[in-house]
Amino acid sequence: MAVWDDLPISDRDRALFAKGGMGGRLTPGERPAVLVVDMNNAFVDDRYPMANEETGRPAARAIARLLEAARREEVPIFYTTGVLTDSQAVRGIWKGEYSQVDHPLLSRPEANEITAEIPPQRGDVVIQKAKPSAFWGTGLIDMLIYHKVDTVIVTGMTTSGCVRATVVDAFSHNLRVLVPEECSADRGELSHKVSLFDMHMKYADVLPLDEVLAYLDRVASKRAAAV
């Protein structure tokens, strides 16, 4: 059962998606990477104005399971976090508290530190970004090309914002995209479910974490057999 199955999606809408052949399954590639999008204190720790621990902490624990498997199989791991800046031009024209470059909490370096449940380890890459997508204005695509990546496993916060933007840009770069359902979180339940549904219809496979872990095992087995 998908997380969006309880949404009031009309028969008309379902028929239109089916007519376009949308919502099927992709064939993931043989060179995956994991992207951990904005799992920092500013989004996960309730002391911060844009955070939601109720959804962020469970997602962090699920991501920890994914990262354990990825490191075991030597899959490249990339984190993103916010950029600390005094420039509104760099920060951008956001709505709400996140738009303030001089916010008493968001202007501290610890706001952009990755949450303690999933600390980066040696060999992982942490990318600072100012806009939603992990690809926009960063060197991420260069590093994915270096690793010959053909499939990205996108996780993090928020589902409707930075995760979705990253998924769309990954798709636009002709990468196959997987989103482990338990590894993505949002502030709002509705935006979370609708965004996962929409991504699954068009850009990515939104799958249970166990299926993604099984995929990593298959990739590792094929790689071992080829040696």
ABEGO torsion letter per residue (X at the ends): XBAAAABBBBAAAAAAAAAAGBGBBBBBBABBBBBBBGBBAAAABAABAABBAAAAAAAAAAAAAAAAAAAAAGBBBBBBBBBBBABAAAAEBBBEAAABAABAAAABAAAABBBAABBBBBGBBBBBBABABAABGBAAAAAAAAAGBABBBBBEOBAABAAAAAAAAAAAAGBBBBBBAAABBBABAAAAAAAAAAAAAAABBBBBAAAAAAAAAAAAAAAAAAX
